[in-house]
């Protein structure tokens, strides 16, 4: 018998002063049994950090060639390709050729991942935005993960503030450059 996805519901009050985005998001997110909790949390945070009109999660494992998160224009053409984790050079190369903007949000050891990409051929590598979450910050969020959550996500000078109930967790979002 195949394992089914677990559905998480997130109500997020987004206040991103860096981009001037203030929205209330109601996300219904499927989590595959093989997906780690820190990946799920990174994916939800990245959605908030990239939020724009027509931003969507992919269908996941059933559509591995698609971006994890994408925004398309009215014609269906990709405008933004977002990856989570540590995509390989071939995937980044493909993403950069397919979309005018590519962003990666990593919840893993960014130094090791960047070292693996050293010398790889990646189209427009200098234009790819690479961001890393503080691992302690993600761990604190994972420890509070519930199937139904409401929280505030505020961004100011690339510092993240997540308010859950009376607690506020904070962590930096650090920019990196591909080798």
Secondary structure, 3 states (H helix, E strand, C coil): CCCCCEEEEEEEEEEECCCCEEEEEEEEEEECCCCCHHHHHHHHHHHHHHCCCCEEECCHHHHCCCCCEEEECCCCCEEEEEEECCCCHHHHHHHHHHCCEEEEEECCCHHHHHHHHCCCCCCCHHHCEEEEECHHHHHHHHHCCCCEEEEEEEEECCEEEEEECCEEEEEEEEEECCC
